[in-house]
Amino acid sequence: MLDIADELTRWRARGRDFAAATVVAVSGSAPREVGAALAVDADGAAIGSVSGGCVEGAVYELCQRALESGRSTVERFGYSDDDAFAVGLTCGGVIDVLVTPVRGGDPARAGDAGPGDRGAGEASATLAAALDAAAHGRAAALARVVAGPAELIGGALLVRPGGGYTGSLGGDPALDRTAAAEAAALLDAGRTDTRTIGATGERCGEPVTVLVESSVPAPRMIIFGAVDFASALVRVGGFLGYHVSVCDARPVFATPERFPEADEVVADWPHRYLDAQVARSARTAPDGARAGEGADEGRAGSGIDGRTVLCVLTHDAKFDVPLLERALRLPVGYVGAMGSRRTHLDRLRRLRAAGLTERELSRLRSPIGLDLGARTPEETALSIAAEIVADRRGGTGTPLTGAHTPIHHDPPPPRN
């Protein structure tokens, strides 16, 4: 649900009640992943998607019923011969969907008990707070009960970095504490996933499954080299949801006018800029906003972390070598460098001379990008982006036509 937080926050500000349907489990081939959401307001307007179109009509009706009842519910949609072209997933997958009503308006009204019970009102207030955090770029995790005792379904916690939380899952306080600890760990990794918690306390006699949606600042894409290829990659990086920075040591090229779609353009030596960003990340405040910065920055980027993408497009040894010497020793998600195969071999020789190990060098994606036969800056940017997505999602980069590889991959384990 947090993936559509911006629009849902605007709905609440206008006093619009709505129900949000969130994918909480996926098996087989399904078009959307856990956390994808569709929301319907009291006037029938809809945003988002849970299945790419397969079951949207049925989920839309569930949202309308939840608005009337004020209660949360979980429904399963899957393929069958009888309903394949009605409400089933014709691709053969199965999805479970949690539908929860949320009251619009001020926080006090969000906590009111509506047609449902007081617990539903408390969950609505917690969801409203989670949407506000996500819309304003504050790190937070929303934990909700999606399986277990019927009276707990939809119970919600808002968990902050470090494990502090508000709200309640509706069971024993020990359940809240355990769920908050699990959610904090997922938030730290920037992941959305489910966790099953064994029977806890006197009020919870069976295991409880909790969906944890993590909302963290946008991941960083830092492009080194203010060249034509960088301009195209800026656009693609923004499309993929990255906070995109461009850095070049030459002030005449590193200008906002040349890269109007970048979030940041910096004239500085690449290795010096990277050092400064690493130092800045070390000063990140506990609530996810950097020290000295406001909480309402909108599309502010995260620090240098395991989701960070570093693209080196300068193919100039005086810039590349000191930069890559640092980059390949950082716990970032991706490091790629542009250049011919001859440039790549010369670059490896220089990096070995600088003391990098073979293990560190194995992290370098060079020449950067997948083999798409790219020629233009736009095609090259697509090639680089495709490699970044494949690396992030565990894809192979091979054509799906005629292949026997899965279309959707389980996410690779987070980097340490």
TORSE-355683 format. One record per residue (C-alpha): residue number from 1; x, y, z; chain. Coordinates in nm, 2 decimals, padded with zeros to 4 digits. Last residue first. Example, Ala and Ser with C-alpha at 12.3 -4.5 7.8 and 13.67 -1.06 7.14 Angstrom:
% residues 2
REC	bado	xx	yy	zz	kedo
REC	2	01.37	-00.11	00.71	A .
REC	1	01.23	-00.45	00.78	A .
END
This chain:
% residues 416
REC	bado	xx	yy	zz	kedo
REC	416	02.64	-00.75	00.39	A .
REC	415	02.44	-00.78	00.07	A .
REC	414	02.08	-00.87	00.09	A .
REC	413	01.98	-01.22	-00.03	A .
REC	412	01.86	-01.23	-00.39	A .
REC	411	01.50	-01.15	-00.45	A .
REC	410	01.29	-01.45	-00.57	A .
REC	409	01.27	-01.43	-00.95	A .
REC	408	00.98	-01.37	-01.18	A .
REC	407	00.98	-01.50	-01.54	A .
REC	406	01.13	-01.83	-01.43	A .
REC	405	01.40	-01.98	-01.67	A .
REC	404	01.29	-02.23	-01.92	A .
REC	403	01.38	-02.03	-02.23	A .
REC	402	01.22	-02.03	-02.57	A .
REC	401	01.13	-01.67	-02.55	A .
REC	400	01.24	-01.53	-02.21	A .
REC	399	01.56	-01.38	-02.36	A .
REC	398	01.87	-01.41	-02.14	A .
REC	397	01.95	-01.13	-01.89	A .
REC	396	01.99	-01.38	-01.61	A .
REC	395	01.77	-01.22	-01.34	A .
REC	394	01.86	-01.20	-00.97	A .
REC	393	01.63	-00.91	-00.91	A .
REC	392	01.90	-00.64	-00.83	A .
REC	391	02.15	-00.77	-01.09	A .
REC	390	01.88	-00.81	-01.36	A .
REC	389	01.75	-00.46	-01.28	A .
REC	388	02.10	-00.30	-01.30	A .
REC	387	02.18	-00.49	-01.62	A .
REC	386	01.86	-00.37	-01.78	A .
REC	385	01.93	-00.01	-01.67	A .
REC	384	02.27	-00.02	-01.84	A .
REC	383	02.13	-00.15	-02.17	A .
REC	382	01.85	00.10	-02.15	A .
REC	381	02.10	00.38	-02.10	A .
REC	380	02.29	00.25	-02.40	A .
REC	379	01.98	00.25	-02.61	A .
REC	378	01.91	00.61	-02.51	A .
REC	377	02.28	00.72	-02.57	A .
REC	376	02.26	00.56	-02.92	A .
REC	375	02.43	00.24	-03.03	A .
REC	374	02.30	-00.05	-02.82	A .
REC	373	02.35	-00.41	-02.95	A .
REC	372	02.15	-00.53	-02.66	A .
REC	371	02.45	-00.69	-02.48	A .
REC	370	02.39	-00.60	-02.12	A .
REC	369	02.54	-00.29	-01.95	A .
REC	368	02.89	-00.17	-01.84	A .
REC	367	03.21	-00.30	-01.99	A .
REC	366	03.26	-00.36	-01.71	A .
REC	365	03.05	-00.46	-01.42	A .
REC	364	03.29	-00.44	-01.13	A .
REC	363	03.22	-00.68	-00.84	A .
REC	362	03.49	-00.92	-00.95	A .
REC	361	03.75	-00.65	-00.88	A .
REC	360	03.69	-00.67	-00.51	A .
REC	359	03.73	-01.05	-00.51	A .
REC	358	04.05	-01.02	-00.72	A .
REC	357	04.19	-00.78	-00.46	A .
REC	356	04.25	-00.41	-00.51	A .
REC	355	04.59	-00.28	-00.42	A .
REC	354	04.63	00.03	-00.65	A .
REC	353	04.84	-00.18	-00.89	A .
REC	352	04.54	-00.41	-00.92	A .
REC	351	04.33	-00.11	-01.00	A .
REC	350	04.57	00.00	-01.27	A .
REC	349	04.57	-00.34	-01.44	A .
REC	348	04.20	-00.37	-01.41	A .
REC	347	04.16	-00.03	-01.59	A .
REC	346	04.40	-00.14	-01.87	A .
REC	345	04.18	-00.45	-01.92	A .
REC	344	03.86	-00.24	-01.92	A .
REC	343	04.00	00.01	-02.16	A .
REC	342	04.08	-00.27	-02.40	A .
REC	341	03.74	-00.41	-02.36	A .
REC	340	03.60	-00.07	-02.45	A .
REC	339	03.47	00.17	-02.18	A .
REC	338	03.19	00.24	-01.93	A .
REC	337	03.21	00.14	-01.57	A .
REC	336	02.96	-00.04	-01.35	A .
REC	335	02.92	-00.06	-00.97	A .
REC	334	02.60	-00.21	-00.83	A .
REC	333	02.44	-00.27	-00.49	A .
REC	332	02.68	-00.08	-00.26	A .
REC	331	02.87	-00.22	00.03	A .
REC	330	03.18	-00.01	-00.05	A .
REC	329	03.52	-00.15	-00.14	A .
REC	328	03.46	-00.14	-00.51	A .
REC	327	03.36	00.23	-00.49	A .
REC	326	03.69	00.34	-00.33	A .
REC	325	03.94	00.21	-00.58	A .
REC	324	03.67	00.28	-00.84	A .
REC	323	03.69	00.65	-00.78	A .
REC	322	04.07	00.67	-00.77	A .
REC	321	04.09	00.47	-01.09	A .
REC	320	03.81	00.63	-01.29	A .
REC	319	03.90	01.00	-01.28	A .
REC	318	04.26	00.99	-01.38	A .
REC	317	04.19	00.68	-01.59	A .
REC	316	03.93	00.84	-01.81	A .
REC	315	03.64	00.62	-01.91	A .
REC	314	03.40	00.89	-01.78	A .
REC	313	03.08	00.68	-01.76	A .
REC	312	03.11	00.54	-01.41	A .
REC	311	02.77	00.43	-01.29	A .
REC	310	02.73	00.38	-00.91	A .
REC	309	02.40	00.22	-00.79	A .
REC	308	02.31	00.24	-00.42	A .
REC	307	02.07	-00.03	-00.29	A .
REC	306	02.32	-00.17	-00.03	A .
REC	305	02.38	00.17	00.11	A .
REC	304	02.52	00.52	00.04	A .
REC	303	02.25	00.75	00.19	A .
REC	302	01.89	00.76	00.09	A .
REC	301	01.75	01.01	-00.16	A .
REC	300	01.51	01.28	-00.11	A .
REC	299	01.19	01.27	-00.32	A .
REC	298	00.97	01.46	-00.09	A .
REC	297	01.19	01.66	00.15	A .
REC	296	00.93	01.68	00.43	A .
REC	295	01.14	01.56	00.73	A .
REC	294	01.37	01.86	00.74	A .
REC	293	01.75	01.84	00.72	A .
REC	292	02.01	01.92	00.99	A .
REC	291	02.10	01.56	01.05	A .
REC	290	01.98	01.34	00.76	A .
REC	289	01.62	01.20	00.77	A .
REC	288	01.58	00.83	00.83	A .
REC	287	01.45	00.85	01.18	A .
REC	286	01.78	00.76	01.34	A .
REC	285	01.97	01.05	01.18	A .
REC	284	02.22	00.98	00.90	A .
REC	283	02.57	01.09	01.00	A .
REC	282	02.75	00.79	00.85	A .
REC	281	02.56	00.86	00.52	A .
REC	280	02.73	01.20	00.51	A .
REC	279	03.08	01.04	00.53	A .
REC	278	02.99	00.81	00.25	A .
REC	277	02.86	01.10	00.04	A .
REC	276	03.18	01.31	00.11	A .
REC	275	03.40	01.02	00.00	A .
REC	274	03.19	00.98	-00.32	A .
REC	273	03.23	01.35	-00.40	A .
REC	272	03.61	01.33	-00.35	A .
REC	271	03.63	01.02	-00.57	A .
REC	270	03.44	01.19	-00.85	A .
REC	269	03.63	01.52	-00.84	A .
REC	268	03.37	01.79	-00.81	A .
REC	267	03.10	01.98	-01.01	A .
REC	266	02.77	01.84	-00.87	A .
REC	265	02.43	01.80	-01.04	A .
REC	264	02.14	01.68	-00.82	A .
REC	263	01.80	01.55	-00.87	A .
REC	262	01.87	01.50	-01.24	A .
REC	261	01.59	01.59	-01.49	A .
REC	260	01.74	01.93	-01.59	A .
REC	259	02.08	01.77	-01.68	A .
REC	258	02.25	02.01	-01.92	A .
REC	257	02.09	02.32	-01.75	A .
REC	256	02.18	02.18	-01.41	A .
REC	255	02.55	02.21	-01.49	A .
REC	254	02.83	01.96	-01.48	A .
REC	253	02.98	02.02	-01.83	A .
REC	252	03.16	02.36	-01.78	A .
REC	251	03.23	02.26	-01.41	A .
REC	250	03.46	01.97	-01.51	A .
REC	249	03.51	01.74	-01.22	A .
REC	248	03.19	01.55	-01.30	A .
REC	247	02.90	01.43	-01.08	A .
REC	246	02.54	01.35	-01.17	A .
REC	245	02.30	01.26	-00.90	A .
REC	244	01.98	01.05	-00.95	A .
REC	243	01.73	00.97	-00.67	A .
REC	242	01.62	00.64	-00.82	A .
REC	241	01.26	00.54	-00.90	A .
REC	240	01.31	00.34	-01.22	A .
REC	239	01.18	00.63	-01.43	A .
REC	238	01.44	00.86	-01.25	A .
REC	237	01.72	00.62	-01.35	A .
REC	236	01.59	00.61	-01.71	A .
REC	235	01.59	00.99	-01.74	A .
REC	234	01.94	01.02	-01.58	A .
REC	233	02.07	00.74	-01.80	A .
REC	232	01.98	00.95	-02.11	A .
REC	231	02.17	01.25	-01.98	A .
REC	230	02.46	01.04	-01.87	A .
REC	229	02.51	00.89	-02.22	A .
REC	228	02.55	01.25	-02.35	A .
REC	227	02.84	01.31	-02.10	A .
REC	226	02.86	01.46	-01.75	A .
REC	225	03.07	01.17	-01.61	A .
REC	224	03.00	01.00	-01.28	A .
REC	223	02.64	00.89	-01.24	A .
REC	222	02.52	00.84	-00.89	A .
REC	221	02.20	00.64	-00.85	A .
REC	220	02.07	00.65	-00.50	A .
REC	219	01.78	00.46	-00.36	A .
REC	218	01.46	00.65	-00.27	A .
REC	217	01.40	00.71	00.10	A .
REC	216	01.26	00.40	00.28	A .
REC	215	00.92	00.26	00.32	A .
REC	214	00.91	-00.10	00.43	A .
REC	213	00.59	-00.31	00.41	A .
REC	212	00.58	-00.59	00.66	A .
REC	211	00.30	-00.84	00.62	A .
REC	210	00.24	-01.04	00.94	A .
REC	209	00.15	-01.40	00.98	A .
REC	208	00.02	-01.51	01.32	A .
REC	207	00.06	-01.85	01.48	A .
REC	206	-00.22	-01.98	01.70	A .
REC	205	-00.34	-01.91	02.06	A .
REC	204	-00.30	-01.54	02.07	A .
REC	203	-00.46	-01.38	02.38	A .
REC	202	-00.24	-01.56	02.64	A .
REC	201	00.10	-01.47	02.51	A .
REC	200	00.26	-01.55	02.18	A .
REC	199	00.18	-01.84	01.94	A .
REC	198	00.46	-01.84	01.67	A .
REC	197	00.53	-01.55	01.45	A .
REC	196	00.51	-01.58	01.07	A .
REC	195	00.69	-01.31	00.87	A .
REC	194	00.59	-01.16	00.54	A .
REC	193	00.80	-00.94	00.31	A .
REC	192	00.89	-00.58	00.20	A .
REC	191	01.26	-00.50	00.22	A .
REC	190	01.47	-00.19	00.29	A .
REC	189	01.73	-00.40	00.48	A .
REC	188	01.69	-00.19	00.79	A .
REC	187	01.31	-00.20	00.74	A .
REC	186	01.32	-00.58	00.73	A .
REC	185	01.50	-00.59	01.07	A .
REC	184	01.27	-00.33	01.21	A .
REC	183	00.97	-00.53	01.10	A .
REC	182	01.09	-00.84	01.28	A .
REC	181	01.15	-00.65	01.60	A .
REC	180	00.81	-00.48	01.57	A .
REC	179	00.64	-00.82	01.52	A .
REC	178	00.81	-00.95	01.84	A .
REC	177	00.71	-00.65	02.05	A .
REC	176	00.35	-00.65	01.91	A .
REC	175	00.31	-01.02	01.98	A .
REC	174	00.44	-00.97	02.34	A .
REC	173	00.17	-00.70	02.39	A .
REC	172	-00.09	-00.98	02.35	A .
REC	171	-00.32	-00.95	02.05	A .
REC	170	-00.46	-00.65	01.87	A .
REC	169	-00.18	-00.59	01.62	A .
REC	168	-00.12	-00.26	01.80	A .
REC	167	-00.04	00.10	01.71	A .
REC	166	00.29	00.28	01.76	A .
REC	165	00.65	00.15	01.73	A .
REC	164	01.01	00.19	01.82	A .
REC	163	01.23	-00.08	01.66	A .
REC	162	01.55	00.10	01.58	A .
REC	161	01.42	00.25	01.26	A .
REC	160	01.05	00.31	01.30	A .
REC	159	00.76	00.07	01.32	A .
REC	158	00.40	00.15	01.25	A .
REC	157	00.19	-00.14	01.38	A .
REC	156	-00.14	-00.27	01.24	A .
REC	155	-00.42	-00.51	01.31	A .
REC	154	-00.58	-00.60	00.97	A .
REC	153	-00.68	-00.96	01.08	A .
REC	152	-00.65	-00.98	01.46	A .
REC	151	-01.02	-01.09	01.53	A .
REC	150	-00.99	-01.37	01.27	A .
REC	149	-00.71	-01.54	01.46	A .
REC	148	-00.41	-01.59	01.22	A .
REC	147	-00.33	-01.46	00.87	A .
REC	146	-00.27	-01.11	00.73	A .
REC	145	-00.18	-00.92	01.04	A .
REC	144	-00.02	-00.58	00.95	A .
REC	143	00.33	-00.43	00.99	A .
REC	142	00.40	-00.09	00.83	A .
REC	141	00.76	00.00	00.82	A .
REC	140	00.91	00.35	00.85	A .
REC	139	01.19	00.56	00.69	A .
REC	138	01.06	00.91	00.63	A .
REC	137	01.03	01.02	00.27	A .
REC	136	00.72	01.25	00.31	A .
REC	135	00.47	01.03	00.14	A .
REC	134	00.60	00.72	00.33	A .
REC	133	00.56	00.88	00.67	A .
REC	132	00.21	01.02	00.59	A .
REC	131	00.10	00.68	00.46	A .
REC	130	00.23	00.51	00.78	A .
REC	129	00.04	00.76	01.00	A .
REC	128	-00.28	00.70	00.81	A .
REC	127	-00.23	00.32	00.84	A .
REC	126	-00.19	00.36	01.22	A .
REC	125	-00.51	00.57	01.24	A .
REC	124	-00.70	00.31	01.04	A .
REC	123	-00.57	00.03	01.26	A .
REC	122	-00.70	00.22	01.56	A .
REC	121	-01.04	00.26	01.40	A .
REC	120	-01.05	-00.11	01.31	A .
REC	119	-00.97	-00.20	01.67	A .
REC	118	-01.25	00.02	01.79	A .
REC	117	-01.50	-00.20	01.60	A .
REC	116	-01.65	-00.19	01.26	A .
REC	115	-01.92	00.06	01.14	A .
REC	114	-01.67	00.33	01.24	A .
REC	113	-01.45	00.35	01.55	A .
REC	112	-01.27	00.68	01.54	A .
REC	111	-00.90	00.68	01.50	A .
REC	110	-00.89	00.83	01.16	A .
REC	109	-01.12	01.11	01.29	A .
REC	108	-00.85	01.21	01.53	A .
REC	107	-00.58	01.20	01.26	A .
REC	106	-00.76	01.45	01.05	A .
REC	105	-00.95	01.37	00.73	A .
REC	104	-01.00	01.04	00.56	A .
REC	103	-01.09	00.70	00.72	A .
REC	102	-00.91	00.39	00.60	A .
REC	101	-01.07	00.06	00.52	A .
REC	100	-00.85	-00.25	00.48	A .
REC	99	-00.85	-00.52	00.21	A .
REC	98	-00.57	-00.78	00.24	A .
REC	97	-00.52	-00.97	-00.09	A .
REC	96	-00.38	-01.33	-00.14	A .
REC	95	-00.25	-01.40	-00.48	A .
REC	94	-00.24	-01.72	-00.69	A .
REC	93	-00.07	-01.77	-01.02	A .
REC	92	-00.18	-01.95	-01.34	A .
REC	91	-00.15	-01.67	-01.58	A .
REC	90	-00.52	-01.66	-01.62	A .
REC	89	-00.55	-01.52	-01.27	A .
REC	88	-00.91	-01.57	-01.17	A .
REC	87	-01.19	-01.32	-01.14	A .
REC	86	-01.39	-01.39	-01.46	A .
REC	85	-01.17	-01.53	-01.74	A .
REC	84	-01.02	-01.81	-01.53	A .
REC	83	-01.33	-01.86	-01.32	A .
REC	82	-01.45	-02.21	-01.40	A .
REC	81	-01.12	-02.36	-01.52	A .
REC	80	-00.94	-02.23	-01.21	A .
REC	79	-00.66	-01.98	-01.16	A .
REC	78	-00.62	-01.79	-00.83	A .
REC	77	-00.76	-01.52	-00.61	A .
REC	76	-00.75	-01.54	-00.23	A .
REC	75	-00.93	-01.30	00.00	A .
REC	74	-00.83	-01.13	00.33	A .
REC	73	-01.06	-00.90	00.52	A .
REC	72	-01.05	-00.57	00.71	A .
REC	71	-01.37	-00.42	00.86	A .
REC	70	-01.55	-00.09	00.82	A .
REC	69	-01.85	-00.27	00.68	A .
REC	68	-01.95	-00.03	00.41	A .
REC	67	-01.59	00.07	00.31	A .
REC	66	-01.49	-00.29	00.32	A .
REC	65	-01.77	-00.38	00.08	A .
REC	64	-01.65	-00.11	-00.17	A .
REC	63	-01.29	-00.25	-00.14	A .
REC	62	-01.42	-00.60	-00.21	A .
REC	61	-01.60	-00.48	-00.52	A .
REC	60	-01.27	-00.32	-00.65	A .
REC	59	-01.09	-00.65	-00.58	A .
REC	58	-01.34	-00.84	-00.80	A .
REC	57	-01.29	-00.59	-01.08	A .
REC	56	-00.91	-00.58	-01.05	A .
REC	55	-00.87	-00.95	-01.08	A .
REC	54	-00.67	-00.99	-01.40	A .
REC	53	-00.58	-00.63	-01.46	A .
REC	52	-00.22	-00.59	-01.38	A .
REC	51	-00.27	-00.79	-01.06	A .
REC	50	-00.29	-00.57	-00.76	A .
REC	49	-00.32	-00.23	-00.92	A .
REC	48	-00.31	00.14	-00.83	A .
REC	47	-00.58	00.41	-00.82	A .
REC	46	-00.96	00.39	-00.80	A .
REC	45	-01.24	00.64	-00.78	A .
REC	44	-01.57	00.50	-00.66	A .
REC	43	-01.70	00.80	-00.46	A .
REC	42	-01.62	00.63	-00.13	A .
REC	41	-01.26	00.58	-00.24	A .
REC	40	-01.10	00.27	-00.40	A .
REC	39	-00.74	00.17	-00.35	A .
REC	38	-00.52	-00.09	-00.53	A .
REC	37	-00.19	-00.21	-00.39	A .
REC	36	00.13	-00.39	-00.46	A .
REC	35	00.30	-00.49	-00.13	A .
REC	34	00.39	-00.85	-00.24	A .
REC	33	00.46	-00.86	-00.61	A .
REC	32	00.25	-00.80	-00.92	A .
REC	31	00.21	-01.01	-01.24	A .
REC	30	00.16	-01.35	-01.08	A .
REC	29	00.33	-01.67	-01.19	A .
REC	28	00.31	-01.93	-00.90	A .
REC	27	00.26	-01.81	-00.55	A .
REC	26	00.20	-01.46	-00.42	A .
REC	25	00.12	-01.34	-00.07	A .
REC	24	00.01	-01.01	00.09	A .
REC	23	-00.11	-00.81	-00.21	A .
REC	22	-00.27	-00.50	-00.07	A .
REC	21	-00.63	-00.37	-00.12	A .
REC	20	-00.69	-00.02	00.02	A .
REC	19	-01.03	00.11	00.12	A .
REC	18	-01.11	00.48	00.10	A .
REC	17	-01.26	00.77	00.30	A .
REC	16	-01.20	01.11	00.14	A .
REC	15	-01.14	01.40	00.38	A .
REC	14	-00.94	01.60	00.13	A .
REC	13	-00.62	01.55	00.32	A .
REC	12	-00.70	01.18	00.32	A .
REC	11	-00.72	01.17	-00.06	A .
REC	10	-00.39	01.36	-00.08	A .
REC	9	-00.22	01.10	00.15	A .
REC	8	-00.36	00.83	-00.07	A .
REC	7	-00.20	00.99	-00.38	A .
REC	6	00.14	01.01	-00.22	A .
REC	5	00.12	00.67	-00.05	A .
REC	4	00.07	00.47	-00.37	A .
REC	3	00.37	00.24	-00.30	A .
REC	2	00.29	00.24	00.07	A .
REC	1	00.00	00.00	00.00	A .
END
